């Protein structure tokens, strides 16, 4: 009986050694896979960071372009359905002049107006293309006609 017990014990020890060896192999394989996954995760994180940085740069550039003030109507073709006179024609609204240099308001030719006060007066500007317009500014004269 002693021999049989010894044989069984030896068999169990061999099985335990095989199990331990198998577990060690699995453990090493898992460790390698974890290292590989960490490398992949690090690479992905780096790419995401670069992409985010690029996206934020593009967003800032778009904001700057949207906020950029451009007078796209400068020197474009204009028209008016009821001009006041030959001295206040519609082309004056696109000459880029926003300040007055003359001493008397009658000498200042940076503005245009219609001949009548009836509804339906129109002024148009042919921009010559398609533009994204974010803002339109229209000023009344400061020296008169505030209505």
DRENLUM-904366 format. One record per residue: residue in three letters; x, y, z of N, C-alpha, C, CB in turn; residue number from 1. Coordinates in steps of 0.2 Angstrom, whole numbers, plus 5000, padded with zeros to 4 digits. Glycine has a CB too. Layout:
BEGIN
   residuo     nX     nY     nZ    caX    caY    caZ     cX     cY     cZ    cbX    cbY    cbZ   num
       ala      X      Y      Z      X      Y      Z      X      Y      Z      X      Y      Z   NUM
...
***
This chain:
BEGIN
   residuo     nX     nY     nZ    caX    caY    caZ     cX     cY     cZ    cbX    cbY    cbZ   num
       unk   5004   4994   5000   5000   5000   5000   5004   5006   5000   4996   5000   5006     1
       unk   5009   5006   5003   5014   5012   5003   5016   5013   4996   5020   5010   5008     2
       unk   5018   5008   4993   5020   5010   4986   5015   5013   4982   5023   5003   4983     3
       unk   5009   5010   4982   5003   5013   4978   5002   5020   4980   4997   5009   4979     4
       unk   5003   5022   4987   5002   5029   4989   5007   5033   4986   5001   5029   4997     5
       unk   5013   5031   4986   5019   5034   4984   5018   5036   4976   5025   5031   4985     6
       unk   5016   5031   4973   5014   5032   4966   5009   5037   4964   5013   5025   4962     7
       unk   5004   5036   4968   4998   5041   4968   5001   5048   4969   4993   5040   4972     8
       unk   5005   5049   4974   5007   5055   4976   5012   5058   4971   5011   5055   4983     9
       unk   5016   5054   4968   5020   5056   4963   5016   5058   4957   5025   5050   4961    10
       unk   5011   5054   4955   5006   5056   4950   5003   5063   4951   5001   5051   4949    11
       unk   5001   5064   4957   4998   5070   4959   5003   5076   4958   4995   5070   4966    12
       unk   5009   5075   4960   5014   5080   4960   5016   5082   4953   5021   5078   4964    13
       unk   5016   5077   4948   5017   5078   4941   5011   5082   4938   5018   5071   4938    14
       unk   5005   5080   4940   4999   5084   4938   4999   5091   4940   4993   5080   4940    15
       unk   5001   5092   4946   5002   5099   4949   5007   5103   4945   5003   5099   4957    16
       unk   5013   5100   4944   5018   5103   4940   5016   5105   4933   5024   5098   4940    17
       unk   5012   5100   4930   5010   5101   4923   5005   5107   4924   5006   5095   4920    18
       unk   5000   5107   4929   4995   5113   4929   4999   5119   4931   4991   5111   4935    19
       unk   5004   5119   4935   5008   5125   4936   5011   5128   4930   5013   5124   4942    20
       unk   5014   5123   4927   5018   5125   4920   5013   5128   4915   5021   5119   4917    21
       unk   5007   5125   4915   5002   5127   4910   5000   5134   4912   4996   5122   4910    22
       unk   4998   5135   4919   4996   5142   4921   5002   5147   4920   4995   5141   4929    23
       unk   5008   5145   4921   5013   5150   4920   5014   5152   4913   5020   5146   4922    24
       unk   5013   5147   4908   5013   5148   4901   5007   5153   4900   5012   5142   4897    25
       unk   5001   5152   4902   4995   5156   4901   4996   5163   4904   4989   5153   4904    26
       unk   4999   5163   4910   5001   5170   4913   5006   5174   4909   5004   5168   4920    27
       unk   5011   5171   4906   5016   5174   4902   5012   5177   4896   5022   5170   4900    28
       unk   5008   5172   4893   5004   5174   4887   5000   5180   4888   5000   5169   4884    29
       unk   4996   5180   4894   4992   5186   4896   4996   5192   4897   4988   5184   4902    30
       unk   5002   5191   4900   5006   5197   4901   5008   5200   4895   5012   5195   4906    31
       unk   5010   5196   4890   5012   5199   4883   5006   5202   4880   5015   5193   4879    32
       unk   5001   5199   4880   4995   5202   4877   4993   5209   4880   4989   5198   4877    33
       unk   4994   5209   4887   4992   5216   4891   4997   5221   4889   4993   5214   4898    34
       unk   5004   5219   4888   5009   5224   4886   5007   5226   4878   5016   5221   4886    35
       unk   5005   5222   4874   5003   5224   4867   4997   5228   4867   5002   5217   4863    36
       unk   4992   5227   4871   4986   5231   4872   4988   5238   4875   4981   5228   4876    37
       unk   4992   5238   4879   4994   5245   4882   4998   5249   4877   4999   5244   4888    38
       unk   5002   5246   4873   5005   5249   4867   5000   5252   4862   5010   5244   4864    39
       unk   4995   5247   4860   4990   5249   4856   4986   5255   4859   4986   5244   4854    40
       unk   4984   5255   4865   4980   5260   4868   4984   5266   4868   4979   5258   4875    41
       unk   4991   5266   4870   4995   5272   4870   4995   5275   4863   5002   5270   4872    42
       unk   4996   5271   4858   4996   5274   4851   4989   5277   4849   4998   5268   4846    43
       unk   4984   5274   4851   4977   5276   4849   4976   5283   4853   4972   5272   4851    44
       unk   4979   5283   4859   4978   5289   4863   4982   5295   4860   4980   5288   4870    45
       unk   4988   5293   4858   4992   5298   4854   4989   5301   4848   4999   5295   4853    46
       unk   4986   5297   4844   4982   5299   4838   4976   5303   4840   4980   5293   4834    47
       unk   4972   5301   4845   4967   5305   4847   4969   5312   4849   4963   5301   4852    48
       unk   4974   5312   4853   4976   5319   4855   4978   5323   4849   4982   5318   4860    49
       unk   4982   5320   4844   4984   5324   4838   4978   5326   4835   4989   5320   4834    50
       unk   4973   5322   4834   4967   5323   4830   4963   5329   4834   4963   5317   4829    51
       unk   4962   5328   4840   4959   5334   4844   4962   5340   4843   4959   5332   4851    52
       unk   4969   5340   4844   4973   5346   4843   4972   5349   4836   4980   5345   4844    53
       unk   4972   5345   4831   4970   5348   4824   4963   5351   4823   4971   5342   4819    54
       unk   4958   5347   4826   4951   5349   4826   4950   5356   4830   4947   5344   4829    55
       unk   4954   5357   4835   4953   5363   4839   4956   5369   4835   4957   5362   4846    56
       unk   4962   5367   4832   4965   5372   4828   4961   5375   4822   4972   5370   4825    57
       unk   4958   5370   4819   4953   5371   4813   4947   5375   4816   4950   5365   4810    58
       unk   4944   5373   4822   4939   5377   4825   4941   5384   4826   4936   5374   4831    59
       unk   4947   5385   4829   4949   5392   4830   4950   5396   4823   4955   5392   4834    60
       unk   4952   5393   4818   4953   5396   4812   4946   5398   4809   4957   5392   4807    61
       unk   4941   5393   4810   4934   5395   4807   4931   5401   4811   4930   5389   4808    62
       unk   4932   5401   4817   4930   5407   4821   4933   5413   4819   4931   5406   4829    63
       unk   4939   5413   4818   4943   5419   4815   4940   5421   4809   4950   5418   4815    64
       unk   4939   5416   4804   4936   5418   4798   4929   5421   4798   4936   5412   4793    65
       unk   4925   5418   4802   4918   5420   4803   4918   5427   4806   4914   5416   4808    66
       unk   4923   5429   4811   4923   5435   4814   4927   5440   4810   4927   5435   4821    67
       unk   4930   5438   4805   4934   5443   4801   4929   5448   4797   4938   5439   4795    68
       unk   4930   5454   4798   4926   5459   4795   4928   5460   4788   4926   5466   4799    69
       unk   4924   5459   4783   4926   5461   4776   4920   5465   4773   4927   5454   4772    70
       unk   4922   5470   4769   4917   5473   4766   4916   5470   4759   4918   5481   4765    71
       unk   4912   5465   4758   4911   5462   4752   4908   5466   4746   4908   5455   4753    72
       unk   4904   5471   4749   4901   5475   4744   4905   5481   4741   4895   5478   4747    73
       unk   4911   5481   4743   4916   5487   4741   4916   5487   4733   4923   5486   4744    74
       unk   4914   5493   4730   4914   5494   4723   4910   5490   4719   4922   5494   4721    75
       unk   4905   5487   4721   4901   5482   4717   4895   5486   4714   4898   5477   4722    76
       unk   4892   5483   4709   4887   5486   4705   4881   5487   4710   4885   5482   4699    77
       unk   4878   5493   4710   4872   5495   4714   4866   5498   4710   4874   5500   4720    78
       unk   4861   5498   4713   4855   5501   4709   4850   5504   4714   4851   5496   4705    79
       unk   4846   5508   4712   4841   5511   4717   4835   5513   4712   4844   5518   4720    80
       unk   4829   5512   4715   4823   5513   4711   4820   5520   4711   4817   5508   4714    81
       unk   4823   5524   4716   4820   5531   4716   4826   5536   4718   4814   5532   4720    82
       unk   4831   5537   4714   4837   5541   4717   4835   5548   4718   4843   5540   4712    83
       unk   4838   5551   4723   4837   5558   4724   4839   5563   4719   4840   5560   4731    84
       unk   4846   5562   4717   4849   5567   4712   4855   5563   4710   4850   5574   4715    85
       unk   4858   5567   4705   4864   5564   4702   4870   5564   4707   4866   5568   4696    86
       unk   4869   5568   4713   4875   5568   4718   4874   5563   4723   4875   5575   4721    87
       unk   4869   5560   4724   4868   5555   4729   4866   5548   4727   4863   5557   4734    88
       unk   4870   5546   4722   4868   5540   4719   4870   5533   4723   4872   5539   4712    89
       unk   4867   5528   4721   4868   5522   4725   4875   5519   4725   4863   5516   4722    90
       unk   4879   5521   4721   4886   5518   4721   4890   5521   4727   4889   5520   4714    91
       unk   4887   5526   4730   4891   5529   4736   4890   5525   4742   4888   5536   4737    92
       unk   4885   5520   4742   4885   5516   4748   4890   5510   4748   4878   5513   4748    93
       unk   4893   5509   4742   4898   5504   4742   4905   5506   4741   4896   5499   4737    94
       unk   4907   5513   4742   4913   5516   4741   4918   5515   4747   4912   5523   4739    95
       unk   4916   5512   4752   4920   5510   4758   4921   5516   4763   4927   5508   4755    96
       unk   4918   5522   4761   4919   5528   4765   4913   5528   4771   4918   5534   4761    97
       unk   4916   5528   4777   4911   5527   4783   4912   5533   4787   4912   5521   4787    98
       unk   4916   5538   4785   4917   5544   4789   4916   5550   4784   4924   5544   4793    99
       unk   4915   5556   4787   4914   5562   4783   4920   5566   4784   4907   5565   4785   100
       unk   4922   5569   4778   4928   5574   4778   4926   5581   4777   4933   5572   4773   101
       unk   4920   5582   4774   4918   5589   4772   4916   5593   4778   4912   5589   4768   102
       unk   4916   5600   4778   4914   5604   4783   4906   5605   4784   4917   5611   4782   103
       unk   4903   5604   4778   4896   5605   4778   4893   5598   4776   4893   5611   4774   104
       unk   4887   5596   4778   4884   5590   4776   4883   5589   4769   4878   5588   4780   105
       unk   4881   5595   4766   4880   5595   4759   4886   5594   4754   4877   5602   4757   106
       unk   4892   5595   4757   4898   5593   4753   4900   5586   4754   4903   5598   4756   107
       unk   4897   5582   4758   4899   5575   4760   4895   5571   4755   4897   5573   4767   108
       unk   4899   5567   4751   4895   5563   4746   4897   5555   4747   4898   5565   4739   109
       unk   4896   5554   4754   4897   5547   4756   4891   5543   4757   4902   5546   4762   110
       unk   4885   5546   4755   4879   5543   4757   4874   5543   4751   4876   5546   4763   111
       unk   4869   5540   4751   4864   5540   4746   4857   5540   4749   4864   5533   4741   112
       unk   4852   5543   4746   4845   5542   4748   4840   5543   4742   4844   5548   4753   113
       unk   4834   5541   4744   4829   5541   4738   4826   5548   4737   4824   5536   4740   114
       unk   4822   5549   4732   4819   5555   4731   4813   5556   4735   4818   5556   4723   115
       unk   4810   5551   4737   4803   5551   4740   4804   5548   4747   4797   5549   4736   116
       unk   4799   5549   4751   4798   5546   4758   4793   5540   4758   4797   5551   4763   117
       unk   4790   5539   4752   4785   5534   4752   4788   5527   4752   4781   5535   4745   118
       unk   4784   5522   4755   4786   5515   4756   4788   5512   4749   4781   5511   4759   119
       unk   4792   5508   4749   4794   5504   4742   4800   5506   4739   4789   5505   4738   120
       unk   4804   5511   4743   4811   5513   4740   4815   5507   4741   4813   5519   4744   121
       unk   4819   5506   4736   4824   5500   4736   4831   5502   4734   4821   5494   4732   122
       unk   4835   5498   4737   4842   5499   4735   4845   5492   4735   4847   5503   4740   123
       unk   4849   5490   4729   4851   5484   4729   4859   5484   4727   4847   5480   4723   124
       unk   4862   5479   4729   4869   5478   4728   4870   5471   4724   4873   5479   4734   125
       unk   4874   5471   4719   4875   5465   4715   4882   5463   4718   4875   5465   4707   126
       unk   4883   5458   4722   4889   5456   4725   4893   5452   4720   4888   5452   4731   127
       unk   4890   5450   4714   4894   5446   4709   4896   5439   4711   4900   5450   4708   128
       unk   4893   5436   4716   4894   5429   4718   4890   5427   4724   4902   5428   4719   129
       unk   4892   5421   4726   4888   5419   4732   4893   5420   4738   4887   5411   4731   130
       unk   4890   5423   4743   4894   5424   4749   4890   5422   4755   4896   5431   4750   131
       unk   4893   5420   4760   4890   5418   4767   4890   5425   4771   4894   5413   4771   132
       unk   4884   5428   4772   4884   5434   4775   4882   5433   4782   4879   5439   4771   133
       unk   4886   5436   4787   4885   5435   4794   4881   5441   4797   4891   5433   4798   134
       unk   4883   5447   4794   4880   5453   4797   4879   5458   4791   4885   5455   4802   135
       unk   4874   5462   4792   4873   5468   4787   4872   5474   4792   4867   5467   4782   136
       unk   4876   5479   4790   4876   5485   4794   4873   5491   4790   4882   5487   4798   137
       unk   4868   5494   4792   4865   5500   4788   4865   5506   4793   4858   5499   4785   138
       unk   4868   5512   4792   4868   5517   4796   4864   5523   4793   4876   5520   4797   139
       unk   4860   5526   4798   4857   5532   4796   4862   5538   4796   4851   5534   4801   140
       unk   4860   5543   4792   4864   5549   4793   4864   5552   4800   4862   5555   4788   141
       unk   4870   5554   4802   4870   5557   4809   4868   5564   4810   4877   5556   4812   142
       unk   4868   5568   4804   4867   5575   4804   4859   5577   4803   4871   5579   4800   143
       unk   4856   5572   4800   4849   5573   4799   4845   5566   4798   4847   5577   4793   144
       unk   4839   5566   4797   4835   5561   4794   4835   5554   4799   4837   5559   4787   145
       unk   4835   5555   4805   4836   5550   4810   4830   5545   4810   4837   5552   4817   146
       unk   4824   5547   4807   4818   5543   4807   4819   5538   4801   4812   5547   4805   147
***
